[in-house]
Amino acid sequence: MVTTPDDDNPGPAMNEGERIALAKDLMHLMTLERSRLPPDLWQAASGAGDDAHQLVNQLLLAARARAAEQASTSSAD
C-alpha cells in the first residue's frame, strides 16, 4: 500500500478521505461477490474496461457522490 503521494502522480487530486474511500472501494471490488457490491460501485467499475485511470476517476466520482448524499442526509436530520 502506498502511504505517501507521488509528486508526479497523473491521477486526480484527492484528499485523505477520498484516498481511503478509493482504497476501500478497490478492496471491495476485489473481495466481494458482484451481488454484494453497492450498485454505484459496480456501475463505476464496469465502465472502465482496462483503463486504470478511468477506473480511479469513476470510483472517485462515485465516492464523492456518496459523500455528498451522506452529507445532505445528515444535515437534514
PDB file of N, CA, C and O in Angstrom:
ATOM      1  N   MET A   1       0.839  -1.171   0.000  1.00  0.00           N
ATOM      2  CA  MET A   1       0.000   0.000   0.000  1.00  0.00           C
ATOM      3  C   MET A   1       0.889   1.241   0.000  1.00  0.00           C
ATOM      4  O   MET A   1       1.866   1.319   0.746  1.00  0.00           O
ATOM      5  N   VAL A   2       0.548   2.185  -0.824  1.00  0.00           N
ATOM      6  CA  VAL A   2       1.300   3.428  -0.910  1.00  0.00           C
ATOM      7  C   VAL A   2       0.827   4.356   0.195  1.00  0.00           C
ATOM      8  O   VAL A   2      -0.371   4.588   0.353  1.00  0.00           O
ATOM      9  N   THR A   3       1.776   4.886   0.958  1.00  0.00           N
ATOM     10  CA  THR A   3       1.399   5.742   2.081  1.00  0.00           C
ATOM     11  C   THR A   3       1.688   7.209   1.837  1.00  0.00           C
ATOM     12  O   THR A   3       1.183   8.063   2.566  1.00  0.00           O
ATOM     13  N   THR A   4       2.489   7.522   0.831  1.00  0.00           N
ATOM     14  CA  THR A   4       2.764   8.923   0.516  1.00  0.00           C
ATOM     15  C   THR A   4       2.461   9.175  -0.949  1.00  0.00           C
ATOM     16  O   THR A   4       2.787   8.343  -1.796  1.00  0.00           O
ATOM     17  N   PRO A   5       1.845  10.304  -1.264  1.00  0.00           N
ATOM     18  CA  PRO A   5       1.523  10.579  -2.668  1.00  0.00           C
ATOM     19  C   PRO A   5       2.779  10.878  -3.476  1.00  0.00           C
ATOM     20  O   PRO A   5       3.746  11.440  -2.962  1.00  0.00           O
ATOM     21  N   ASP A   6       2.747  10.499  -4.732  1.00  0.00           N
ATOM     22  CA  ASP A   6       3.841  10.812  -5.649  1.00  0.00           C
ATOM     23  C   ASP A   6       3.645  12.226  -6.176  1.00  0.00           C
ATOM     24  O   ASP A   6       2.522  12.626  -6.482  1.00  0.00           O
ATOM     25  N   ASP A   7       4.721  12.979  -6.282  1.00  0.00           N
ATOM     26  CA  ASP A   7       4.624  14.332  -6.822  1.00  0.00           C
ATOM     27  C   ASP A   7       4.266  14.331  -8.303  1.00  0.00           C
ATOM     28  O   ASP A   7       3.636  15.270  -8.791  1.00  0.00           O
ATOM     29  N   ASP A   8       4.664  13.282  -9.019  1.00  0.00           N
ATOM     30  CA  ASP A   8       4.389  13.218 -10.456  1.00  0.00           C
ATOM     31  C   ASP A   8       3.185  12.337 -10.773  1.00  0.00           C
ATOM     32  O   ASP A   8       3.072  11.820 -11.885  1.00  0.00           O
ATOM     33  N   ASN A   9       2.299  12.164  -9.821  1.00  0.00           N
ATOM     34  CA  ASN A   9       1.117  11.328  -9.982  1.00  0.00           C
ATOM     35  C   ASN A   9       0.182  11.945 -11.021  1.00  0.00           C
ATOM     36  O   ASN A   9      -0.257  13.082 -10.849  1.00  0.00           O
ATOM     37  N   PRO A  10      -0.132  11.214 -12.101  1.00  0.00           N
ATOM     38  CA  PRO A  10      -1.009  11.761 -13.132  1.00  0.00           C
ATOM     39  C   PRO A  10      -2.489  11.689 -12.764  1.00  0.00           C
ATOM     40  O   PRO A  10      -3.329  12.191 -13.513  1.00  0.00           O
ATOM     41  N   GLY A  11      -2.821  11.090 -11.653  1.00  0.00           N
ATOM     42  CA  GLY A  11      -4.209  10.919 -11.258  1.00  0.00           C
ATOM     43  C   GLY A  11      -4.829  12.180 -10.700  1.00  0.00           C
ATOM     44  O   GLY A  11      -4.165  13.208 -10.565  1.00  0.00           O
ATOM     45  N   PRO A  12      -6.107  12.095 -10.377  1.00  0.00           N
ATOM     46  CA  PRO A  12      -6.812  13.264  -9.844  1.00  0.00           C
ATOM     47  C   PRO A  12      -6.338  13.619  -8.437  1.00  0.00           C
ATOM     48  O   PRO A  12      -5.853  12.764  -7.695  1.00  0.00           O
ATOM     49  N   ALA A  13      -6.486  14.881  -8.090  1.00  0.00           N
ATOM     50  CA  ALA A  13      -6.152  15.325  -6.735  1.00  0.00           C
ATOM     51  C   ALA A  13      -7.194  14.769  -5.773  1.00  0.00           C
ATOM     52  O   ALA A  13      -8.397  14.856  -6.021  1.00  0.00           O
ATOM     53  N   MET A  14      -6.713  14.193  -4.668  1.00  0.00           N
ATOM     54  CA  MET A  14      -7.614  13.606  -3.680  1.00  0.00           C
ATOM     55  C   MET A  14      -7.175  14.014  -2.290  1.00  0.00           C
ATOM     56  O   MET A  14      -5.986  14.183  -2.020  1.00  0.00           O
ATOM     57  N   ASN A  15      -8.163  14.172  -1.404  1.00  0.00           N
ATOM     58  CA  ASN A  15      -7.827  14.390  -0.004  1.00  0.00           C
ATOM     59  C   ASN A  15      -7.701  13.026   0.676  1.00  0.00           C
ATOM     60  O   ASN A  15      -7.926  11.992   0.049  1.00  0.00           O
ATOM     61  N   GLU A  16      -7.347  13.029   1.939  1.00  0.00           N
ATOM     62  CA  GLU A  16      -7.114  11.763   2.659  1.00  0.00           C
ATOM     63  C   GLU A  16      -8.372  10.900   2.707  1.00  0.00           C
ATOM     64  O   GLU A  16      -8.299   9.685   2.524  1.00  0.00           O
ATOM     65  N   GLY A  17      -9.514  11.519   2.950  1.00  0.00           N
ATOM     66  CA  GLY A  17     -10.770  10.766   2.994  1.00  0.00           C
ATOM     67  C   GLY A  17     -11.089  10.106   1.666  1.00  0.00           C
ATOM     68  O   GLY A  17     -11.571   8.974   1.634  1.00  0.00           O
ATOM     69  N   GLU A  18     -10.823  10.803   0.573  1.00  0.00           N
ATOM     70  CA  GLU A  18     -11.066  10.230  -0.751  1.00  0.00           C
ATOM     71  C   GLU A  18     -10.103   9.089  -1.039  1.00  0.00           C
ATOM     72  O   GLU A  18     -10.488   8.096  -1.657  1.00  0.00           O
ATOM     73  N   ARG A  19      -8.861   9.216  -0.602  1.00  0.00           N
ATOM     74  CA  ARG A  19      -7.897   8.111  -0.785  1.00  0.00           C
ATOM     75  C   ARG A  19      -8.347   6.873  -0.019  1.00  0.00           C
ATOM     76  O   ARG A  19      -8.234   5.754  -0.519  1.00  0.00           O
ATOM     77  N   ILE A  20      -8.855   7.072   1.187  1.00  0.00           N
ATOM     78  CA  ILE A  20      -9.339   5.940   1.988  1.00  0.00           C
ATOM     79  C   ILE A  20     -10.557   5.314   1.325  1.00  0.00           C
ATOM     80  O   ILE A  20     -10.652   4.091   1.232  1.00  0.00           O
ATOM     81  N   ALA A  21     -11.495   6.149   0.860  1.00  0.00           N
ATOM     82  CA  ALA A  21     -12.688   5.630   0.181  1.00  0.00           C
ATOM     83  C   ALA A  21     -12.300   4.851  -1.070  1.00  0.00           C
ATOM     84  O   ALA A  21     -12.864   3.790  -1.339  1.00  0.00           O
ATOM     85  N   LEU A  22     -11.345   5.367  -1.835  1.00  0.00           N
ATOM     86  CA  LEU A  22     -10.892   4.676  -3.038  1.00  0.00           C
ATOM     87  C   LEU A  22     -10.264   3.331  -2.685  1.00  0.00           C
ATOM     88  O   LEU A  22     -10.535   2.329  -3.347  1.00  0.00           O
ATOM     89  N   ALA A  23      -9.437   3.303  -1.658  1.00  0.00           N
ATOM     90  CA  ALA A  23      -8.808   2.045  -1.233  1.00  0.00           C
ATOM     91  C   ALA A  23      -9.857   1.024  -0.810  1.00  0.00           C
ATOM     92  O   ALA A  23      -9.758  -0.151  -1.164  1.00  0.00           O
ATOM     93  N   LYS A  24     -10.859   1.465  -0.055  1.00  0.00           N
ATOM     94  CA  LYS A  24     -11.925   0.546   0.375  1.00  0.00           C
ATOM     95  C   LYS A  24     -12.730   0.050  -0.818  1.00  0.00           C
ATOM     96  O   LYS A  24     -13.061  -1.133  -0.898  1.00  0.00           O
ATOM     97  N   ASP A  25     -13.046   0.955  -1.749  1.00  0.00           N
ATOM     98  CA  ASP A  25     -13.803   0.541  -2.928  1.00  0.00           C
ATOM     99  C   ASP A  25     -13.022  -0.473  -3.755  1.00  0.00           C
ATOM    100  O   ASP A  25     -13.595  -1.457  -4.223  1.00  0.00           O
ATOM    101  N   LEU A  26     -11.731  -0.250  -3.939  1.00  0.00           N
ATOM    102  CA  LEU A  26     -10.910  -1.213  -4.680  1.00  0.00           C
ATOM    103  C   LEU A  26     -10.854  -2.555  -3.958  1.00  0.00           C
ATOM    104  O   LEU A  26     -10.921  -3.608  -4.593  1.00  0.00           O
ATOM    105  N   MET A  27     -10.732  -2.517  -2.634  1.00  0.00           N
ATOM    106  CA  MET A  27     -10.723  -3.756  -1.860  1.00  0.00           C
ATOM    107  C   MET A  27     -12.047  -4.502  -2.035  1.00  0.00           C
ATOM    108  O   MET A  27     -12.056  -5.718  -2.228  1.00  0.00           O
ATOM    109  N   HIS A  28     -13.160  -3.777  -1.967  1.00  0.00           N
ATOM    110  CA  HIS A  28     -14.466  -4.420  -2.129  1.00  0.00           C
ATOM    111  C   HIS A  28     -14.625  -5.005  -3.528  1.00  0.00           C
ATOM    112  O   HIS A  28     -15.191  -6.088  -3.682  1.00  0.00           O
ATOM    113  N   LEU A  29     -14.135  -4.308  -4.544  1.00  0.00           N
ATOM    114  CA  LEU A  29     -14.210  -4.845  -5.902  1.00  0.00           C
ATOM    115  C   LEU A  29     -13.443  -6.150  -6.034  1.00  0.00           C
ATOM    116  O   LEU A  29     -13.844  -7.039  -6.785  1.00  0.00           O
ATOM    117  N   MET A  30     -12.343  -6.264  -5.307  1.00  0.00           N
ATOM    118  CA  MET A  30     -11.511  -7.461  -5.399  1.00  0.00           C
ATOM    119  C   MET A  30     -12.010  -8.610  -4.534  1.00  0.00           C
ATOM    120  O   MET A  30     -11.746  -9.771  -4.848  1.00  0.00           O
ATOM    121  N   THR A  31     -12.725  -8.314  -3.452  1.00  0.00           N
ATOM    122  CA  THR A  31     -13.022  -9.361  -2.476  1.00  0.00           C
ATOM    123  C   THR A  31     -14.489  -9.743  -2.366  1.00  0.00           C
ATOM    124  O   THR A  31     -14.800 -10.843  -1.911  1.00  0.00           O
ATOM    125  N   LEU A  32     -15.395  -8.868  -2.769  1.00  0.00           N
ATOM    126  CA  LEU A  32     -16.814  -9.177  -2.619  1.00  0.00           C
ATOM    127  C   LEU A  32     -17.382  -9.766  -3.901  1.00  0.00           C
ATOM    128  O   LEU A  32     -16.903  -9.475  -4.997  1.00  0.00           O
ATOM    129  N   GLU A  33     -18.402 -10.593  -3.751  1.00  0.00           N
ATOM    130  CA  GLU A  33     -19.122 -11.079  -4.915  1.00  0.00           C
ATOM    131  C   GLU A  33     -19.875  -9.910  -5.533  1.00  0.00           C
ATOM    132  O   GLU A  33     -20.269  -8.975  -4.837  1.00  0.00           O
ATOM    133  N   ARG A  34     -20.068  -9.971  -6.829  1.00  0.00           N
ATOM    134  CA  ARG A  34     -20.743  -8.867  -7.521  1.00  0.00           C
ATOM    135  C   ARG A  34     -22.105  -8.568  -6.910  1.00  0.00           C
ATOM    136  O   ARG A  34     -22.482  -7.402  -6.791  1.00  0.00           O
ATOM    137  N   SER A  35     -22.841  -9.585  -6.527  1.00  0.00           N
ATOM    138  CA  SER A  35     -24.186  -9.379  -5.972  1.00  0.00           C
ATOM    139  C   SER A  35     -24.163  -8.629  -4.643  1.00  0.00           C
ATOM    140  O   SER A  35     -25.185  -8.083  -4.225  1.00  0.00           O
ATOM    141  N   ARG A  36     -23.013  -8.596  -3.976  1.00  0.00           N
ATOM    142  CA  ARG A  36     -22.909  -7.908  -2.683  1.00  0.00           C
ATOM    143  C   ARG A  36     -22.357  -6.489  -2.810  1.00  0.00           C
ATOM    144  O   ARG A  36     -22.319  -5.748  -1.827  1.00  0.00           O
ATOM    145  N   LEU A  37     -21.933  -6.110  -4.009  1.00  0.00           N
ATOM    146  CA  LEU A  37     -21.393  -4.767  -4.221  1.00  0.00           C
ATOM    147  C   LEU A  37     -22.524  -3.747  -4.312  1.00  0.00           C
ATOM    148  O   LEU A  37     -23.585  -4.045  -4.862  1.00  0.00           O
ATOM    149  N   PRO A  38     -22.309  -2.559  -3.782  1.00  0.00           N
ATOM    150  CA  PRO A  38     -23.292  -1.497  -3.992  1.00  0.00           C
ATOM    151  C   PRO A  38     -23.424  -1.222  -5.496  1.00  0.00           C
ATOM    152  O   PRO A  38     -22.422  -1.232  -6.210  1.00  0.00           O
ATOM    153  N   PRO A  39     -24.632  -0.980  -5.979  1.00  0.00           N
ATOM    154  CA  PRO A  39     -24.826  -0.782  -7.424  1.00  0.00           C
ATOM    155  C   PRO A  39     -23.971   0.343  -8.010  1.00  0.00           C
ATOM    156  O   PRO A  39     -23.474   0.216  -9.129  1.00  0.00           O
ATOM    157  N   ASP A  40     -23.794   1.440  -7.272  1.00  0.00           N
ATOM    158  CA  ASP A  40     -22.995   2.544  -7.808  1.00  0.00           C
ATOM    159  C   ASP A  40     -21.530   2.147  -7.972  1.00  0.00           C
ATOM    160  O   ASP A  40     -20.853   2.611  -8.890  1.00  0.00           O
ATOM    161  N   LEU A  41     -21.054   1.302  -7.093  1.00  0.00           N
ATOM    162  CA  LEU A  41     -19.667   0.847  -7.173  1.00  0.00           C
ATOM    163  C   LEU A  41     -19.472  -0.052  -8.388  1.00  0.00           C
ATOM    164  O   LEU A  41     -18.504   0.108  -9.132  1.00  0.00           O
ATOM    165  N   TRP A  42     -20.383  -0.993  -8.589  1.00  0.00           N
ATOM    166  CA  TRP A  42     -20.272  -1.885  -9.746  1.00  0.00           C
ATOM    167  C   TRP A  42     -20.410  -1.097 -11.043  1.00  0.00           C
ATOM    168  O   TRP A  42     -19.680  -1.350 -12.002  1.00  0.00           O
ATOM    169  N   GLN A  43     -21.332  -0.153 -11.080  1.00  0.00           N
ATOM    170  CA  GLN A  43     -21.536   0.642 -12.287  1.00  0.00           C
ATOM    171  C   GLN A  43     -20.284   1.452 -12.621  1.00  0.00           C
ATOM    172  O   GLN A  43     -19.886   1.535 -13.783  1.00  0.00           O
ATOM    173  N   ALA A  44     -19.674   2.041 -11.611  1.00  0.00           N
ATOM    174  CA  ALA A  44     -18.455   2.826 -11.827  1.00  0.00           C
ATOM    175  C   ALA A  44     -17.327   1.946 -12.349  1.00  0.00           C
ATOM    176  O   ALA A  44     -16.594   2.348 -13.253  1.00  0.00           O
ATOM    177  N   ALA A  45     -17.184   0.762 -11.794  1.00  0.00           N
ATOM    178  CA  ALA A  45     -16.084  -0.122 -12.178  1.00  0.00           C
ATOM    179  C   ALA A  45     -16.321  -0.802 -13.520  1.00  0.00           C
ATOM    180  O   ALA A  45     -15.374  -1.001 -14.282  1.00  0.00           O
ATOM    181  N   SER A  46     -17.549  -1.156 -13.819  1.00  0.00           N
ATOM    182  CA  SER A  46     -17.806  -1.935 -15.029  1.00  0.00           C
ATOM    183  C   SER A  46     -17.600  -1.128 -16.306  1.00  0.00           C
ATOM    184  O   SER A  46     -17.369  -1.707 -17.367  1.00  0.00           O
ATOM    185  N   GLY A  47     -17.680   0.192 -16.223  1.00  0.00           N
ATOM    186  CA  GLY A  47     -17.499   1.001 -17.419  1.00  0.00           C
ATOM    187  C   GLY A  47     -16.056   1.353 -17.721  1.00  0.00           C
ATOM    188  O   GLY A  47     -15.783   1.993 -18.737  1.00  0.00           O
ATOM    189  N   ALA A  48     -15.134   0.958 -16.878  1.00  0.00           N
ATOM    190  CA  ALA A  48     -13.739   1.376 -17.044  1.00  0.00           C
ATOM    191  C   ALA A  48     -12.942   0.491 -17.994  1.00  0.00           C
ATOM    192  O   ALA A  48     -11.923   0.929 -18.529  1.00  0.00           O
ATOM    193  N   GLY A  49     -13.373  -0.717 -18.208  1.00  0.00           N
ATOM    194  CA  GLY A  49     -12.613  -1.623 -19.066  1.00  0.00           C
ATOM    195  C   GLY A  49     -11.231  -1.879 -18.490  1.00  0.00           C
ATOM    196  O   GLY A  49     -11.097  -2.184 -17.304  1.00  0.00           O
ATOM    197  N   ASP A  50     -10.203  -1.757 -19.323  1.00  0.00           N
ATOM    198  CA  ASP A  50      -8.817  -1.988 -18.899  1.00  0.00           C
ATOM    199  C   ASP A  50      -8.080  -0.697 -18.558  1.00  0.00           C
ATOM    200  O   ASP A  50      -6.867  -0.714 -18.353  1.00  0.00           O
ATOM    201  N   ASP A  51      -8.793   0.408 -18.497  1.00  0.00           N
ATOM    202  CA  ASP A  51      -8.175   1.714 -18.270  1.00  0.00           C
ATOM    203  C   ASP A  51      -8.139   2.024 -16.775  1.00  0.00           C
ATOM    204  O   ASP A  51      -9.158   2.385 -16.186  1.00  0.00           O
ATOM    205  N   ALA A  52      -6.970   1.884 -16.167  1.00  0.00           N
ATOM    206  CA  ALA A  52      -6.830   2.091 -14.717  1.00  0.00           C
ATOM    207  C   ALA A  52      -7.150   3.523 -14.312  1.00  0.00           C
ATOM    208  O   ALA A  52      -7.770   3.748 -13.272  1.00  0.00           O
ATOM    209  N   HIS A  53      -6.735   4.491 -15.122  1.00  0.00           N
ATOM    210  CA  HIS A  53      -7.012   5.895 -14.791  1.00  0.00           C
ATOM    211  C   HIS A  53      -8.513   6.173 -14.822  1.00  0.00           C
ATOM    212  O   HIS A  53      -9.038   6.886 -13.968  1.00  0.00           O
ATOM    213  N   GLN A  54      -9.193   5.606 -15.810  1.00  0.00           N
ATOM    214  CA  GLN A  54     -10.643   5.778 -15.884  1.00  0.00           C
ATOM    215  C   GLN A  54     -11.320   5.109 -14.692  1.00  0.00           C
ATOM    216  O   GLN A  54     -12.278   5.652 -14.142  1.00  0.00           O
ATOM    217  N   LEU A  55     -10.836   3.943 -14.290  1.00  0.00           N
ATOM    218  CA  LEU A  55     -11.380   3.258 -13.124  1.00  0.00           C
ATOM    219  C   LEU A  55     -11.254   4.133 -11.882  1.00  0.00           C
ATOM    220  O   LEU A  55     -12.223   4.300 -11.141  1.00  0.00           O
ATOM    221  N   VAL A  56     -10.079   4.688 -11.650  1.00  0.00           N
ATOM    222  CA  VAL A  56      -9.866   5.549 -10.483  1.00  0.00           C
ATOM    223  C   VAL A  56     -10.777   6.764 -10.552  1.00  0.00           C
ATOM    224  O   VAL A  56     -11.394   7.130  -9.551  1.00  0.00           O
ATOM    225  N   ASN A  57     -10.871   7.394 -11.718  1.00  0.00           N
ATOM    226  CA  ASN A  57     -11.727   8.572 -11.857  1.00  0.00           C
ATOM    227  C   ASN A  57     -13.188   8.244 -11.587  1.00  0.00           C
ATOM    228  O   ASN A  57     -13.873   8.991 -10.889  1.00  0.00           O
ATOM    229  N   GLN A  58     -13.668   7.134 -12.135  1.00  0.00           N
ATOM    230  CA  GLN A  58     -15.068   6.761 -11.943  1.00  0.00           C
ATOM    231  C   GLN A  58     -15.347   6.371 -10.492  1.00  0.00           C
ATOM    232  O   GLN A  58     -16.395   6.722  -9.950  1.00  0.00           O
ATOM    233  N   LEU A  59     -14.430   5.654  -9.864  1.00  0.00           N
ATOM    234  CA  LEU A  59     -14.611   5.302  -8.457  1.00  0.00           C
ATOM    235  C   LEU A  59     -14.577   6.547  -7.579  1.00  0.00           C
ATOM    236  O   LEU A  59     -15.324   6.644  -6.605  1.00  0.00           O
ATOM    237  N   LEU A  60     -13.717   7.493  -7.920  1.00  0.00           N
ATOM    238  CA  LEU A  60     -13.642   8.738  -7.160  1.00  0.00           C
ATOM    239  C   LEU A  60     -14.935   9.540  -7.306  1.00  0.00           C
ATOM    240  O   LEU A  60     -15.430  10.097  -6.326  1.00  0.00           O
ATOM    241  N   LEU A  61     -15.481   9.603  -8.509  1.00  0.00           N
ATOM    242  CA  LEU A  61     -16.757  10.292  -8.707  1.00  0.00           C
ATOM    243  C   LEU A  61     -17.869   9.629  -7.906  1.00  0.00           C
ATOM    244  O   LEU A  61     -18.700  10.313  -7.309  1.00  0.00           O
ATOM    245  N   ALA A  62     -17.887   8.301  -7.891  1.00  0.00           N
ATOM    246  CA  ALA A  62     -18.905   7.581  -7.119  1.00  0.00           C
ATOM    247  C   ALA A  62     -18.736   7.838  -5.624  1.00  0.00           C
ATOM    248  O   ALA A  62     -19.723   8.021  -4.911  1.00  0.00           O
ATOM    249  N   ALA A  63     -17.495   7.854  -5.146  1.00  0.00           N
ATOM    250  CA  ALA A  63     -17.241   8.115  -3.724  1.00  0.00           C
ATOM    251  C   ALA A  63     -17.655   9.533  -3.353  1.00  0.00           C
ATOM    252  O   ALA A  63     -18.213   9.759  -2.280  1.00  0.00           O
ATOM    253  N   ARG A  64     -17.383  10.484  -4.234  1.00  0.00           N
ATOM    254  CA  ARG A  64     -17.782  11.872  -3.964  1.00  0.00           C
ATOM    255  C   ARG A  64     -19.302  12.009  -3.950  1.00  0.00           C
ATOM    256  O   ARG A  64     -19.852  12.746  -3.132  1.00  0.00           O
ATOM    257  N   ALA A  65     -19.979  11.305  -4.848  1.00  0.00           N
ATOM    258  CA  ALA A  65     -21.445  11.346  -4.870  1.00  0.00           C
ATOM    259  C   ALA A  65     -22.016  10.752  -3.586  1.00  0.00           C
ATOM    260  O   ALA A  65     -22.964  11.293  -3.017  1.00  0.00           O
ATOM    261  N   ARG A  66     -21.437   9.631  -3.124  1.00  0.00           N
ATOM    262  CA  ARG A  66     -21.899   9.030  -1.862  1.00  0.00           C
ATOM    263  C   ARG A  66     -21.675   9.980  -0.695  1.00  0.00           C
ATOM    264  O   ARG A  66     -22.541  10.119   0.169  1.00  0.00           O
ATOM    265  N   ALA A  67     -20.516  10.634  -0.665  1.00  0.00           N
ATOM    266  CA  ALA A  67     -20.205  11.562   0.424  1.00  0.00           C
ATOM    267  C   ALA A  67     -21.169  12.744   0.416  1.00  0.00           C
ATOM    268  O   ALA A  67     -21.627  13.179   1.472  1.00  0.00           O
ATOM    269  N   ALA A  68     -21.476  13.265  -0.766  1.00  0.00           N
ATOM    270  CA  ALA A  68     -22.413  14.389  -0.858  1.00  0.00           C
ATOM    271  C   ALA A  68     -23.805  13.968  -0.412  1.00  0.00           C
ATOM    272  O   ALA A  68     -24.501  14.721   0.269  1.00  0.00           O
ATOM    273  N   GLU A  69     -24.207  12.758  -0.799  1.00  0.00           N
ATOM    274  CA  GLU A  69     -25.520  12.246  -0.391  1.00  0.00           C
ATOM    275  C   GLU A  69     -25.580  12.056   1.123  1.00  0.00           C
ATOM    276  O   GLU A  69     -26.575  12.411   1.754  1.00  0.00           O
ATOM    277  N   GLN A  70     -24.529  11.504   1.702  1.00  0.00           N
ATOM    278  CA  GLN A  70     -24.490  11.312   3.152  1.00  0.00           C
ATOM    279  C   GLN A  70     -24.487  12.648   3.881  1.00  0.00           C
ATOM    280  O   GLN A  70     -25.112  12.780   4.934  1.00  0.00           O
ATOM    281  N   ALA A  71     -23.793  13.634   3.335  1.00  0.00           N
ATOM    282  CA  ALA A  71     -23.747  14.955   3.969  1.00  0.00           C
ATOM    283  C   ALA A  71     -25.113  15.626   3.930  1.00  0.00           C
ATOM    284  O   ALA A  71     -25.525  16.257   4.903  1.00  0.00           O
ATOM    285  N   SER A  72     -25.814  15.492   2.809  1.00  0.00           N
ATOM    286  CA  SER A  72     -27.133  16.119   2.722  1.00  0.00           C
ATOM    287  C   SER A  72     -28.142  15.400   3.603  1.00  0.00           C
ATOM    288  O   SER A  72     -29.046  16.028   4.154  1.00  0.00           O
ATOM    289  N   THR A  73     -27.994  14.090   3.737  1.00  0.00           N
ATOM    290  CA  THR A  73     -28.884  13.323   4.604  1.00  0.00           C
ATOM    291  C   THR A  73     -28.641  13.672   6.064  1.00  0.00           C
ATOM    292  O   THR A  73     -29.592  13.828   6.831  1.00  0.00           O
ATOM    293  N   SER A  74     -27.378  13.796   6.455  1.00  0.00           N
ATOM    294  CA  SER A  74     -27.070  14.103   7.854  1.00  0.00           C
ATOM    295  C   SER A  74     -27.422  15.543   8.202  1.00  0.00           C
ATOM    296  O   SER A  74     -27.772  15.821   9.349  1.00  0.00           O
ATOM    297  N   SER A  75     -27.341  16.464   7.250  1.00  0.00           N
ATOM    298  CA  SER A  75     -27.697  17.854   7.546  1.00  0.00           C
ATOM    299  C   SER A  75     -29.205  18.036   7.610  1.00  0.00           C
ATOM    300  O   SER A  75     -29.689  18.993   8.214  1.00  0.00           O
ATOM    301  N   ALA A  76     -29.956  17.122   6.990  1.00  0.00           N
ATOM    302  CA  ALA A  76     -31.417  17.197   7.037  1.00  0.00           C
ATOM    303  C   ALA A  76     -31.962  16.683   8.361  1.00  0.00           C
ATOM    304  O   ALA A  76     -33.105  16.970   8.715  1.00  0.00           O
ATOM    305  N   ASP A  77     -31.156  15.928   9.094  1.00  0.00           N
ATOM    306  CA  ASP A  77     -31.617  15.363  10.379  1.00  0.00           C
ATOM    307  C   ASP A  77     -31.648  16.361  11.478  1.00  0.00           C
ATOM    308  O   ASP A  77     -32.012  16.026  12.605  1.00  0.00           O
TER     309      ASP A  77
END
